[in-house]
């Protein structure tokens, strides 16, 4: 059995009610639920929330809510792994033990069914503990700068000052969309990004946007419409 878990707590601070705020014509969480359904990867698509309104909207778009997330797993400091481990355990008691669990963020409107399918294929092909969605840094990280106390720019790695950009090693960052993993890895609390058996599925950078501030939100909606995705 394969399980999708969409964590969606109600207490977001920087963008209040972010998980269900309308994004290009639908509640934000709806895009993740619909991508999960379209992918055909999952036996169950579950939303983990402590919030009644989020639960109602998630059900309306076809997600299952077989349990309520404990309040102690819904604060600002709760990490993703224990939330997914809790959901996997709750679902095991109801549906049976899943072999793989995908954490799919509620704030990932750019995620596509094909991405989820390819992430699963990568997990199965590599035998990794986890596969996460990633993207290229758009500028070489070896050319990163810091500001000195005197206000002058200083390279963080000055040994690359004269190295051509095309000769620098490519670098990647977490795209913040989904994390496929074995149930065992989740339940044992193995680290994702710092783990020794984590693989990447690289997304096009044009479909990667953090949405943490109102400016981020406006940019994401503009990108979404420019890409001709299924918005209003």
N, C-alpha and C positions, 0 to 999 in steps of 0.2 A: 504494500500500500504506500502511496505517496501523498504527502500532506502539505498544503500551503497554509502558513500562518501569517496573517497580516496584523502586526501589532499597531494598535490605534488608541492610545490613551487620550483622555479628554482634557488634560491640563496644559496644553502647549502655551508657552508664554509670549514668544516673540511675534507669532501670528496666531492670535486666539482662535480656537476651533478650527485649526488648520486642516485637520483630517477630513472635515466635512464641509469646509468652505467651498462655494461654487468655483470651479476651475473650468473655463471654456465650456460652460453649459451643464456641468454635472458636479456633484459633490466630489472633492478630490479623491476620496477612497474608492469611488466607483470605477475609476480608470484601472486601478490595480485589480479589483475584483474581476472586471471584464476581461482583462488580459489573461488572468489566471484561468478563467473559464474557457476562453478561446484557445489556450495552449493545449488543452486536452491532457495535461501532465498529471492532473491531480484527482484523487478519489474524493478528497474533501478539501474545501476552501473555508478556512476558519478565521474569524476575526477575534483577536484577543483584546478586550476592552473592559473597563470598569464603568463606562459611560452609557447611560440608557439611550440617549439620542443617537450616538454613533451606532449602537447596536441596532436600533430600528432602521437606520438608513442602510447599514450593511446588509441586513436581511432583505430589504426591498430590492437590492441589486443582486441577490442570489447567494450571499455568503451564509455560512452556518455559524451559530453562536451557542455552542453546547455548554459553555461555562462562563462565569464572570471572572475577570482577572482580579486577583487580590489587590487591595489598595497598596500594600507594601511593595508591589511590583509595578506601580503606576506613578512613581514620583519622578522628579527631574534627574535623579542620580542613578536610576535603575538601568543597567546595561542590557543589551539585546539578548545575549546568550541565556541568562536565567529566565527571561520572558518566554523565549522559544522552548527552552527545556520544560518549563511549567506547562506550556500548551501541549507539548508532545506527550507528557505524562497524563494530562487530563484526557486527551483524545485517545490514548492507548486504552484507558479504562472503558471508553465508550465504543470506539470503532475497532479496537485491536491495535497492535503495535505497528507503526509505520516503519518502513525501511529507510526512507529518506524524507527529510523535512525541508521545505523552502521557506525562509523568511522573506516575505515580499513587503516592502515598506508601503504604507498607505499614501505616502507623498511621492509616488513615483509615476506621474502621469505619462512619462515618455517610454515606460517599459512596454515591450511588444511581446506577443505570444511567442514569436520565433526566438526572442532572446531567452525566454524561460526554457524553451525546448533545447536550445543549444547549450545553455548552462547545465541542464540535466545530462546531456550527452557528454559534456566535458567531465562531469563528476564520475560518470560510469566509465569513461575511457581511461581516466587517470587513476582512479581508485583513491582520490583525494578525500580528506576529511571534509573539506569545504571547497566550493567554487563561488567566487564573488564577482559581481559586475564591476568592471574597471574601465578606465579611460586614460588615454595619453595625457600627460601634462602638455599644455599647448606651447610652453616655452621650456628650454633646457633648464632643469633644476640646478645644474652645475654652474649656471650663470646667476644664481639667486644673490640678492644683495641684502645687506642690513645697513641701518643708519648708525653711524658712530655718535658718541656723546657730543661731538662738535658739530653734528649735522651733516657730515660728509658721508658719501656712499662708500661702502666697503664690501667687496665680494666675500661671500661665506666660504667659498673654495677658490682662493686666488690662483691655485695651480692650473686652473683651466682658463685663465685670462686670454691666452693666445690660441686656444684650441678651437678649430672650426666647429660650428654647430652640428654639421653632418657627421662629425667624428665623435660626438658625445653619445654616451649610452642612453637609450630611451628609458624613460621613467613613467610610472603609472600611478594613479590614485584610485581610491575606492569611489565608485560612481554612486553609491548609496541607493541602489535600486533593489537588488535581491542577493540572497545568500543561500545557495543550495548546501545541504550538509547531511551526513549520515545521522540517524537518530542517536547513535552511540556518541558521536562527537558532541552533539548538542547537550545530551544528558550528562556527559562527563565534564562539561564546562570547558572543553578545549578551546583555546583562543582561535579567532578567525584570522585577522590580518597578521598577527605575530606568530601564527602556528607554522610548524615545519612541513605540514602536508596540506597546504592551501594553494589552490590554483585560481587563475583568473580567466574570465571571459570578457574580452575587450569589446566595448561598445564604441560606435562612432561618437566622437566628442560633440558633434552637433546635437546629439540627443541626451546630453548630460548637463544638468543644471541643479545645483543646490537650491532649495527653496526655504530660506531661513528668515528672510526679511521682506518687507513690502516691495522693495526694489527687485529682489530675486523673483518674487511672484509676478510682477509686471513683465519682467524679462522672459520668464518661463512661458507665460501666456502668449507673448509675441512670437517666441520661437515655435511654440506648438502650432500656432496658426500659420506661420510662414512655412512650416514643413508639411502643411496640408493634412494634419492628423485629424482625428474625428471630433473636432470641436464645433462650437456654434459659429 
